[in-house]
Amino acid sequence: MTSFQEILSKPSIFKDNSVLSPHYVPLNLPFRDSQIKEIMEIVSLALKNQKPRNLFIYGKTGSGKTCSVKHVMDKFNSVNPASLMIYLNSRIYNSRYRIMQKIMKQFIPELEKSGFGLPHLYEKLIEFTSKGKQLIVVLDEIDMIKDLDELVYTLTRANDEIKGGGISIIGISNKLSFKNELDPRSKSSLYETEMVFPPYTSNQLQHILLQRVEKGFEKGSVESSAINLAAAITAQESGDARYALKLILKAGEIAQQNSKLKVNDEDVELARKRVEIDLAAETIATLPFNHQLVLYAIAFLSINGSKYARLEGFNEEFLFSGEIYEEYENLTKKVHKKARSVRWYKEYLNDLEMLGLITTTPSGKGVRGHTTLIKLGGSPQDISDLLKKTILL
């Protein structure tokens, strides 16, 4: 029978695989100095007891947004106890009440107990910040908040009642279009600065991987060609540093399972398929419901065939935007929901493309009229199987 002692005594190519985690925040963030400096300049007003402007940070997954903000937050919170940055993951704290409760329980622990209504939490927030406190609330994946309009309005308008302090918001999102969904009242009260984080290049990813491999793997256990390949694959796919780190970690696990002493190109190629499935599942699970329905409609039609497939000049790999919308409408009826308008449908397509789940292209010559052609970014069957459970089909 295998024992833990036997497992732990085996040689390992890993030194500390936690540094390969996307949640690890290194002391130095390469290629994000200018973004970090800009964030620091914006929030520095709070250290002089002046309210900073609200800040919205956009960029693709794995472009260093969260790491950069957390890096600034650690520095900020060590300077002046009268000012504070609080980080919340909006996948977990996804409503105005839960966010207000989470903020206030940091200062008044008994507020975590149920039974305190929103007005009470709001009054305590005003009372706390009116004592000369500047509070900066960081909302990661801000677009996941169900009642975002109400939250934005509440936090921004609270400043009208606060004397001697203030509340600012830093919102982090993968979706450039998410503000379009806000109510005009909320938009007008924001008065925000915006930043866009670019995706990493192949050379930058290579540098990031080298930095993490040195700390995460035993010396000489990863071939340089494997690092270069992982960086090149990632740059071609998305420029997502988290993808690159998962790729090299999974390649290491594959090499170790096969009792190899070095990670090579073959391990990276084997890891690629597994990581793509894992990331697709993770991304799909966090999509809003209507996005999931549109994606399922694309997967369904990709598997079952397009009714326009034999039109002259039509590439069979692509689907017409119109027929996908028709299938989306059929799906909403099946799950007893109301279909959103074509305008919203186009926003969903933009978001799905930005996440790398689909690709779109304008129709060319040989197709009557002007439309958008859409192709799924992964295996239709894999995506269909993942979504069936989620949307209860």
DRENDO-1510 file (C-alpha; in Angstrom, 1 decimal, always signed):
<recs>
REC; n; res; u; v; w
REC; 1; MET; +0.0; +0.0; +0.0 .
REC; 2; THR; +1.3; +3.5; -0.9 .
REC; 3; SER; +2.2; +5.8; +1.9 .
REC; 4; PHE; +2.6; +9.6; +2.0 .
REC; 5; GLN; +6.2; +9.1; +3.0 .
REC; 6; GLU; +6.8; +7.1; -0.2 .
REC; 7; ILE; +5.1; +9.8; -2.3 .
REC; 8; LEU; +7.0; +12.7; -0.6 .
REC; 9; SER; +10.4; +10.9; -0.9 .
REC; 10; LYS; +10.2; +10.8; -4.7 .
REC; 11; PRO; +12.4; +13.3; -6.5 .
REC; 12; SER; +10.5; +16.3; -7.9 .
REC; 13; ILE; +11.2; +18.7; -10.7 .
REC; 14; PHE; +9.2; +21.3; -8.8 .
REC; 15; LYS; +10.8; +23.6; -6.2 .
REC; 16; ASP; +7.7; +25.6; -5.3 .
REC; 17; ASN; +4.8; +25.2; -7.7 .
REC; 18; SER; +2.7; +27.9; -5.9 .
REC; 19; VAL; +4.7; +30.6; -7.7 .
REC; 20; LEU; +3.3; +29.2; -11.0 .
REC; 21; SER; -0.2; +30.0; -9.8 .
REC; 22; PRO; -2.1; +32.9; -11.4 .
REC; 23; HIS; -3.0; +34.1; -7.9 .
REC; 24; TYR; +0.7; +34.5; -6.9 .
REC; 25; VAL; +1.7; +38.2; -6.8 .
REC; 26; PRO; +5.4; +38.7; -7.4 .
REC; 27; LEU; +7.4; +41.5; -5.7 .
REC; 28; ASN; +8.3; +42.8; -9.2 .
REC; 29; LEU; +5.7; +42.9; -12.0 .
REC; 30; PRO; +7.6; +43.1; -15.3 .
REC; 31; PHE; +6.3; +45.3; -18.1 .
REC; 32; ARG; +3.6; +46.9; -16.0 .
REC; 33; ASP; +5.7; +49.8; -14.4 .
REC; 34; SER; +3.9; +52.5; -16.3 .
REC; 35; GLN; +0.4; +51.1; -15.4 .
REC; 36; ILE; +1.4; +50.7; -11.8 .
REC; 37; LYS; +2.7; +54.3; -11.6 .
REC; 38; GLU; -0.5; +55.6; -13.1 .
REC; 39; ILE; -2.6; +53.8; -10.6 .
REC; 40; MET; -0.4; +55.0; -7.8 .
REC; 41; GLU; -0.7; +58.6; -8.9 .
REC; 42; ILE; -4.5; +58.3; -9.1 .
REC; 43; VAL; -4.9; +56.8; -5.6 .
REC; 44; SER; -2.2; +58.9; -4.0 .
REC; 45; LEU; -4.7; +61.8; -3.5 .
REC; 46; ALA; -6.4; +59.6; -0.8 .
REC; 47; LEU; -3.1; +59.7; +1.2 .
REC; 48; LYS; -3.6; +63.5; +1.4 .
REC; 49; ASN; -7.2; +63.0; +2.5 .
REC; 50; GLN; -8.5; +64.1; -0.9 .
REC; 51; LYS; -11.0; +61.9; -2.8 .
REC; 52; PRO; -9.4; +60.3; -5.9 .
REC; 53; ARG; -11.4; +59.9; -9.1 .
REC; 54; ASN; -13.0; +56.6; -9.8 .
REC; 55; LEU; -10.9; +54.3; -12.0 .
REC; 56; PHE; -11.9; +51.6; -14.5 .
REC; 57; ILE; -9.3; +49.2; -15.7 .
REC; 58; TYR; -9.9; +47.1; -18.8 .
REC; 59; GLY; -7.9; +44.4; -20.6 .
REC; 60; LYS; -8.0; +40.8; -21.6 .
REC; 61; THR; -7.7; +38.0; -19.1 .
REC; 62; GLY; -4.1; +37.5; -17.9 .
REC; 63; SER; -2.9; +41.0; -18.8 .
REC; 64; GLY; -1.8; +41.8; -15.3 .
REC; 65; LYS; -4.8; +44.0; -14.2 .
REC; 66; THR; -5.5; +42.4; -10.8 .
REC; 67; CYS; -1.8; +41.8; -10.0 .
REC; 68; SER; -1.0; +45.4; -10.6 .
REC; 69; VAL; -3.9; +46.7; -8.5 .
REC; 70; LYS; -3.0; +44.3; -5.6 .
REC; 71; HIS; +0.7; +45.4; -5.9 .
REC; 72; VAL; -0.4; +49.0; -5.5 .
REC; 73; MET; -2.9; +48.1; -2.7 .
REC; 74; ASP; -0.1; +46.5; -0.6 .
REC; 75; LYS; +2.0; +49.6; -0.8 .
REC; 76; PHE; -1.0; +52.0; -0.2 .
REC; 77; ASN; -2.2; +50.2; +2.9 .
REC; 78; SER; +1.2; +50.3; +4.5 .
REC; 79; VAL; +1.5; +54.1; +4.3 .
REC; 80; ASN; -1.5; +55.8; +6.0 .
REC; 81; PRO; -3.9; +54.0; +8.4 .
REC; 82; ALA; -6.5; +56.8; +7.8 .
REC; 83; SER; -6.9; +55.6; +4.2 .
REC; 84; LEU; -7.7; +52.1; +3.0 .
REC; 85; MET; -8.0; +50.1; -0.2 .
REC; 86; ILE; -10.3; +47.0; +0.0 .
REC; 87; TYR; -10.3; +44.3; -2.6 .
REC; 88; LEU; -13.4; +42.3; -3.4 .
REC; 89; ASN; -13.9; +39.5; -6.0 .
REC; 90; SER; -17.2; +40.2; -7.6 .
REC; 91; ARG; -17.7; +36.6; -8.6 .
REC; 92; ILE; -18.1; +35.9; -4.9 .
REC; 93; TYR; -19.5; +39.3; -3.6 .
REC; 94; ASN; -21.9; +39.8; -6.5 .
REC; 95; SER; -24.6; +42.0; -5.0 .
REC; 96; ARG; -24.9; +45.5; -3.4 .
REC; 97; TYR; -25.8; +44.0; +0.0 .
REC; 98; ARG; -23.0; +41.5; +0.1 .
REC; 99; ILE; -20.4; +44.1; -1.0 .
REC; 100; MET; -21.6; +46.6; +1.6 .
REC; 101; GLN; -21.6; +43.9; +4.3 .
REC; 102; LYS; -18.1; +42.8; +3.3 .
REC; 103; ILE; -16.7; +46.3; +3.4 .
REC; 104; MET; -18.2; +47.2; +6.8 .
REC; 105; LYS; -17.4; +44.0; +8.6 .
REC; 106; GLN; -13.7; +44.8; +8.2 .
REC; 107; PHE; -14.3; +47.7; +10.7 .
REC; 108; ILE; -17.3; +46.4; +12.6 .
REC; 109; PRO; -17.1; +42.6; +12.8 .
REC; 110; GLU; -20.6; +42.1; +14.3 .
REC; 111; LEU; -22.1; +43.4; +11.0 .
REC; 112; GLU; -21.3; +40.0; +9.4 .
REC; 113; LYS; -24.3; +38.6; +11.3 .
REC; 114; SER; -27.5; +38.5; +9.3 .
REC; 115; GLY; -30.3; +40.8; +10.2 .
REC; 116; PHE; -28.7; +44.1; +9.5 .
REC; 117; GLY; -30.5; +45.8; +6.6 .
REC; 118; LEU; -28.9; +47.8; +3.8 .
REC; 119; PRO; -29.9; +51.2; +5.3 .
REC; 120; HIS; -28.1; +50.3; +8.5 .
REC; 121; LEU; -24.9; +49.3; +6.6 .
REC; 122; TYR; -25.1; +52.5; +4.6 .
REC; 123; GLU; -25.4; +54.6; +7.7 .
REC; 124; LYS; -22.4; +52.9; +9.3 .
REC; 125; LEU; -20.4; +53.4; +6.1 .
REC; 126; ILE; -21.2; +57.2; +6.2 .
REC; 127; GLU; -20.3; +57.3; +9.9 .
REC; 128; PHE; -17.0; +55.5; +9.4 .
REC; 129; THR; -15.8; +57.5; +6.4 .
REC; 130; SER; -16.9; +60.8; +7.9 .
REC; 131; LYS; -14.1; +60.4; +10.5 .
REC; 132; GLY; -11.5; +61.6; +7.9 .
REC; 133; LYS; -11.2; +58.2; +6.2 .
REC; 134; GLN; -10.6; +57.8; +2.5 .
REC; 135; LEU; -11.9; +54.4; +1.3 .
REC; 136; ILE; -11.0; +52.9; -2.1 .
REC; 137; VAL; -13.2; +49.9; -3.0 .
REC; 138; VAL; -11.6; +47.6; -5.6 .
REC; 139; LEU; -14.2; +45.5; -7.5 .
REC; 140; ASP; -12.6; +42.8; -9.6 .
REC; 141; GLU; -14.7; +41.5; -12.4 .
REC; 142; ILE; -17.1; +44.3; -11.6 .
REC; 143; ASP; -19.4; +43.3; -14.5 .
REC; 144; MET; -20.4; +40.2; -12.5 .
REC; 145; ILE; -22.4; +42.3; -9.9 .
REC; 146; LYS; -26.1; +41.6; -10.3 .
REC; 147; ASP; -27.3; +45.1; -9.2 .
REC; 148; LEU; -24.3; +47.1; -10.4 .
REC; 149; ASP; -26.4; +50.2; -11.1 .
REC; 150; GLU; -27.7; +50.4; -7.5 .
REC; 151; LEU; -24.2; +49.7; -6.1 .
REC; 152; VAL; -22.5; +52.4; -8.2 .
REC; 153; TYR; -25.2; +54.9; -7.4 .
REC; 154; THR; -25.1; +54.1; -3.7 .
REC; 155; LEU; -21.3; +54.4; -3.3 .
REC; 156; THR; -20.8; +57.5; -5.5 .
REC; 157; ARG; -23.8; +59.4; -4.0 .
REC; 158; ALA; -22.6; +58.6; -0.5 .
REC; 159; ASN; -19.9; +61.2; -1.0 .
REC; 160; ASP; -22.6; +63.9; -0.8 .
REC; 161; GLU; -23.3; +62.9; +2.8 .
REC; 162; ILE; -19.7; +62.2; +3.9 .
REC; 163; LYS; -17.9; +65.0; +5.8 .
REC; 164; GLY; -14.1; +64.9; +5.9 .
REC; 165; GLY; -13.6; +61.7; +4.0 .
REC; 166; GLY; -14.7; +59.9; +0.8 .
REC; 167; ILE; -15.3; +56.7; -1.2 .
REC; 168; SER; -13.8; +55.9; -4.6 .
REC; 169; ILE; -14.2; +52.8; -6.8 .
REC; 170; ILE; -11.6; +50.9; -8.8 .
REC; 171; GLY; -13.5; +48.6; -11.2 .
REC; 172; ILE; -11.6; +45.8; -13.1 .
REC; 173; SER; -13.2; +44.2; -16.1 .
REC; 174; ASN; -12.4; +42.1; -19.2 .
REC; 175; LYS; -15.4; +43.8; -21.0 .
REC; 176; LEU; -14.8; +47.2; -22.5 .
REC; 177; SER; -18.6; +47.4; -23.2 .
REC; 178; PHE; -19.8; +46.7; -19.6 .
REC; 179; LYS; -20.5; +50.4; -18.8 .
REC; 180; ASN; -23.1; +50.5; -21.7 .
REC; 181; GLU; -25.3; +48.4; -19.4 .
REC; 182; LEU; -25.3; +51.0; -16.6 .
REC; 183; ASP; -28.2; +53.3; -16.0 .
REC; 184; PRO; -27.6; +57.0; -17.2 .
REC; 185; ARG; -27.9; +58.1; -13.5 .
REC; 186; SER; -25.0; +55.8; -12.5 .
REC; 187; LYS; -22.9; +56.8; -15.5 .
REC; 188; SER; -23.3; +60.5; -14.7 .
REC; 189; SER; -22.2; +60.0; -11.1 .
REC; 190; LEU; -19.0; +58.1; -11.9 .
REC; 191; TYR; -16.6; +60.8; -13.1 .
REC; 192; GLU; -14.0; +58.2; -13.8 .
REC; 193; THR; -10.5; +57.7; -15.3 .
REC; 194; GLU; -10.0; +54.7; -17.6 .
REC; 195; MET; -7.0; +52.5; -18.3 .
REC; 196; VAL; -6.5; +49.7; -20.8 .
REC; 197; PHE; -3.9; +47.0; -20.2 .
REC; 198; PRO; -2.5; +45.6; -23.5 .
REC; 199; PRO; -1.9; +41.8; -23.8 .
REC; 200; TYR; +1.7; +40.6; -23.3 .
REC; 201; THR; +3.9; +40.0; -26.4 .
REC; 202; SER; +5.8; +36.7; -26.9 .
REC; 203; ASN; +9.1; +38.2; -25.6 .
REC; 204; GLN; +7.4; +39.6; -22.5 .
REC; 205; LEU; +5.8; +36.2; -21.8 .
REC; 206; GLN; +9.1; +34.5; -22.2 .
REC; 207; HIS; +10.6; +36.8; -19.6 .
REC; 208; ILE; +7.7; +36.3; -17.2 .
REC; 209; LEU; +8.0; +32.5; -17.6 .
REC; 210; LEU; +11.7; +32.6; -17.0 .
REC; 211; GLN; +11.1; +34.6; -13.8 .
REC; 212; ARG; +8.6; +32.1; -12.5 .
REC; 213; VAL; +10.4; +28.9; -13.7 .
REC; 214; GLU; +13.5; +30.0; -11.7 .
REC; 215; LYS; +11.5; +30.1; -8.5 .
REC; 216; GLY; +9.0; +27.3; -9.3 .
REC; 217; PHE; +11.2; +24.5; -10.8 .
REC; 218; GLU; +14.5; +22.9; -9.8 .
REC; 219; LYS; +17.4; +24.3; -11.6 .
REC; 220; GLY; +17.8; +22.9; -15.2 .
REC; 221; SER; +14.6; +21.0; -15.1 .
REC; 222; VAL; +12.9; +23.0; -17.9 .
REC; 223; GLU; +14.4; +23.2; -21.3 .
REC; 224; SER; +14.7; +26.8; -22.7 .
REC; 225; SER; +12.9; +25.6; -25.9 .
REC; 226; ALA; +9.9; +24.6; -23.8 .
REC; 227; ILE; +9.7; +28.1; -22.3 .
REC; 228; ASN; +10.0; +29.7; -25.7 .
REC; 229; LEU; +7.3; +27.4; -27.1 .
REC; 230; ALA; +4.9; +28.1; -24.2 .
REC; 231; ALA; +5.4; +31.9; -24.7 .
REC; 232; ALA; +4.9; +31.6; -28.5 .
REC; 233; ILE; +1.7; +29.6; -28.2 .
REC; 234; THR; +0.3; +32.0; -25.6 .
REC; 235; ALA; +1.2; +35.1; -27.6 .
REC; 236; GLN; -0.5; +33.6; -30.7 .
REC; 237; GLU; -3.6; +32.6; -28.8 .
REC; 238; SER; -4.2; +35.6; -26.4 .
REC; 239; GLY; -1.2; +37.1; -24.7 .
REC; 240; ASP; -2.7; +35.8; -21.5 .
REC; 241; ALA; +0.0; +35.4; -18.8 .
REC; 242; ARG; -2.2; +33.1; -16.8 .
REC; 243; TYR; -2.5; +30.8; -19.7 .
REC; 244; ALA; +1.3; +30.7; -20.1 .
REC; 245; LEU; +1.7; +29.9; -16.4 .
REC; 246; LYS; -0.9; +27.1; -16.5 .
REC; 247; LEU; +0.7; +25.7; -19.7 .
REC; 248; ILE; +4.2; +25.5; -18.1 .
REC; 249; LEU; +2.8; +24.1; -14.8 .
REC; 250; LYS; +0.7; +21.4; -16.6 .
REC; 251; ALA; +3.7; +20.5; -18.8 .
REC; 252; GLY; +5.7; +20.1; -15.6 .
REC; 253; GLU; +3.0; +17.8; -14.1 .
REC; 254; ILE; +3.0; +15.7; -17.3 .
REC; 255; ALA; +6.8; +15.4; -17.3 .
REC; 256; GLN; +6.8; +14.4; -13.6 .
REC; 257; GLN; +4.0; +11.8; -14.1 .
REC; 258; ASN; +6.1; +10.2; -16.8 .
REC; 259; SER; +9.2; +10.2; -14.5 .
REC; 260; LYS; +11.1; +12.6; -16.7 .
REC; 261; LEU; +13.8; +14.9; -15.2 .
REC; 262; LYS; +13.2; +17.7; -17.7 .
REC; 263; VAL; +10.2; +19.5; -19.3 .
REC; 264; ASN; +10.5; +19.6; -23.1 .
REC; 265; ASP; +8.5; +20.8; -26.1 .
REC; 266; GLU; +6.5; +17.5; -26.2 .
REC; 267; ASP; +5.2; +18.1; -22.7 .
REC; 268; VAL; +4.2; +21.6; -23.6 .
REC; 269; GLU; +2.2; +20.4; -26.6 .
REC; 270; LEU; +0.5; +17.7; -24.5 .
REC; 271; ALA; -0.3; +20.3; -21.9 .
REC; 272; ARG; -1.9; +22.7; -24.4 .
REC; 273; LYS; -5.0; +20.6; -25.1 .
REC; 274; ARG; -5.7; +20.0; -21.4 .
REC; 275; VAL; -5.2; +23.7; -20.4 .
REC; 276; GLU; -7.5; +24.9; -23.2 .
REC; 277; ILE; -10.3; +22.6; -22.0 .
REC; 278; ASP; -9.7; +23.8; -18.3 .
REC; 279; LEU; -9.7; +27.5; -19.3 .
REC; 280; ALA; -12.8; +27.2; -21.5 .
REC; 281; ALA; -14.7; +25.5; -18.7 .
REC; 282; GLU; -13.6; +28.2; -16.2 .
REC; 283; THR; -14.5; +31.0; -18.6 .
REC; 284; ILE; -17.9; +29.5; -19.6 .
REC; 285; ALA; -18.9; +28.8; -16.0 .
REC; 286; THR; -18.6; +32.6; -15.2 .
REC; 287; LEU; -20.5; +33.9; -18.3 .
REC; 288; PRO; -23.8; +35.7; -17.7 .
REC; 289; PHE; -26.8; +33.5; -18.6 .
REC; 290; ASN; -27.6; +35.2; -22.0 .
REC; 291; HIS; -24.0; +34.9; -23.1 .
REC; 292; GLN; -24.2; +31.2; -22.3 .
REC; 293; LEU; -27.3; +30.8; -24.3 .
REC; 294; VAL; -25.8; +32.5; -27.4 .
REC; 295; LEU; -22.6; +30.4; -27.1 .
REC; 296; TYR; -24.7; +27.2; -26.8 .
REC; 297; ALA; -26.7; +28.3; -29.9 .
REC; 298; ILE; -23.4; +28.6; -31.8 .
REC; 299; ALA; -22.2; +25.2; -30.6 .
REC; 300; PHE; -25.5; +23.5; -31.4 .
REC; 301; LEU; -25.5; +24.9; -35.0 .
REC; 302; SER; -21.8; +24.0; -35.4 .
REC; 303; ILE; -22.6; +20.4; -34.5 .
REC; 304; ASN; -26.0; +20.0; -36.4 .
REC; 305; GLY; -25.1; +22.1; -39.4 .
REC; 306; SER; -26.1; +25.4; -40.9 .
REC; 307; LYS; -29.2; +25.7; -43.0 .
REC; 308; TYR; -27.3; +28.2; -45.1 .
REC; 309; ALA; -24.3; +25.8; -45.6 .
REC; 310; ARG; -24.8; +25.3; -49.3 .
REC; 311; LEU; -25.2; +28.9; -50.3 .
REC; 312; GLU; -22.6; +29.9; -52.9 .
REC; 313; GLY; -19.5; +31.6; -51.4 .
REC; 314; PHE; -20.3; +30.4; -47.9 .
REC; 315; ASN; -17.5; +28.9; -45.8 .
REC; 316; GLU; -19.0; +25.9; -44.0 .
REC; 317; GLU; -16.9; +26.6; -40.9 .
REC; 318; PHE; -18.8; +29.8; -40.3 .
REC; 319; LEU; -22.4; +30.5; -39.3 .
REC; 320; PHE; -24.6; +33.5; -40.1 .
REC; 321; SER; -25.3; +35.9; -37.3 .
REC; 322; GLY; -29.0; +35.9; -38.0 .
REC; 323; GLU; -29.5; +32.2; -37.7 .
REC; 324; ILE; -27.6; +32.1; -34.4 .
REC; 325; TYR; -30.0; +34.8; -33.1 .
REC; 326; GLU; -33.0; +32.7; -34.2 .
REC; 327; GLU; -31.6; +29.7; -32.4 .
REC; 328; TYR; -30.9; +31.9; -29.3 .
REC; 329; GLU; -34.6; +33.0; -29.4 .
REC; 330; ASN; -35.7; +29.3; -29.5 .
REC; 331; LEU; -33.4; +28.5; -26.5 .
REC; 332; THR; -34.9; +31.3; -24.4 .
REC; 333; LYS; -38.4; +29.9; -24.9 .
REC; 334; LYS; -37.2; +26.4; -23.8 .
REC; 335; VAL; -35.8; +27.8; -20.6 .
REC; 336; HIS; -38.8; +30.2; -20.1 .
REC; 337; LYS; -36.8; +33.4; -20.4 .
REC; 338; LYS; -37.3; +36.5; -22.6 .
REC; 339; ALA; -34.8; +37.0; -25.5 .
REC; 340; ARG; -32.9; +40.2; -25.4 .
REC; 341; SER; -32.9; +42.6; -28.4 .
REC; 342; VAL; -30.5; +42.3; -31.4 .
REC; 343; ARG; -28.6; +45.2; -30.0 .
REC; 344; TRP; -27.8; +43.3; -26.8 .
REC; 345; TYR; -27.1; +40.1; -28.9 .
REC; 346; LYS; -24.4; +42.0; -30.8 .
REC; 347; GLU; -22.8; +43.0; -27.4 .
REC; 348; TYR; -22.8; +39.4; -26.3 .
REC; 349; LEU; -21.0; +38.4; -29.5 .
REC; 350; ASN; -18.4; +41.2; -28.9 .
REC; 351; ASP; -17.8; +39.9; -25.4 .
REC; 352; LEU; -17.5; +36.2; -26.5 .
REC; 353; GLU; -15.0; +37.2; -29.1 .
REC; 354; MET; -13.0; +39.2; -26.6 .
REC; 355; LEU; -12.8; +36.2; -24.4 .
REC; 356; GLY; -11.5; +34.1; -27.3 .
REC; 357; LEU; -14.6; +31.8; -27.4 .
REC; 358; ILE; -15.6; +32.8; -30.9 .
REC; 359; THR; -14.2; +34.6; -33.9 .
REC; 360; THR; -16.2; +36.9; -36.2 .
REC; 361; THR; -15.7; +38.2; -39.7 .
REC; 362; PRO; -17.8; +40.3; -42.1 .
REC; 363; SER; -19.4; +38.4; -45.0 .
REC; 364; GLY; -17.4; +38.7; -48.2 .
REC; 365; LYS; -18.4; +38.6; -51.9 .
REC; 366; GLY; -20.7; +35.8; -53.0 .
REC; 367; VAL; -23.0; +36.1; -50.0 .
REC; 368; ARG; -26.1; +38.2; -50.6 .
REC; 369; GLY; -26.5; +41.1; -48.3 .
REC; 370; HIS; -24.1; +42.1; -45.5 .
REC; 371; THR; -23.9; +40.1; -42.3 .
REC; 372; THR; -21.4; +38.8; -39.7 .
REC; 373; LEU; -20.0; +35.3; -40.0 .
REC; 374; ILE; -19.2; +33.5; -36.7 .
REC; 375; LYS; -17.0; +30.5; -35.9 .
REC; 376; LEU; -16.6; +28.8; -32.5 .
REC; 377; GLY; -13.1; +29.1; -31.0 .
REC; 378; GLY; -13.0; +25.5; -29.5 .
REC; 379; SER; -14.5; +22.1; -30.0 .
REC; 380; PRO; -18.3; +22.4; -30.5 .
REC; 381; GLN; -19.0; +19.1; -28.7 .
REC; 382; ASP; -16.8; +20.1; -25.6 .
REC; 383; ILE; -18.5; +23.5; -25.4 .
REC; 384; SER; -22.0; +22.0; -25.8 .
REC; 385; ASP; -21.3; +19.4; -23.1 .
REC; 386; LEU; -20.1; +22.1; -20.7 .
REC; 387; LEU; -23.1; +24.3; -21.3 .
REC; 388; LYS; -25.8; +21.7; -21.2 .
REC; 389; LYS; -25.3; +21.2; -17.4 .
REC; 390; THR; -25.0; +25.0; -16.8 .
REC; 391; ILE; -28.2; +26.1; -18.6 .
REC; 392; LEU; -30.2; +23.0; -17.7 .
REC; 393; LEU; -30.8; +21.7; -21.3 .
</recs>
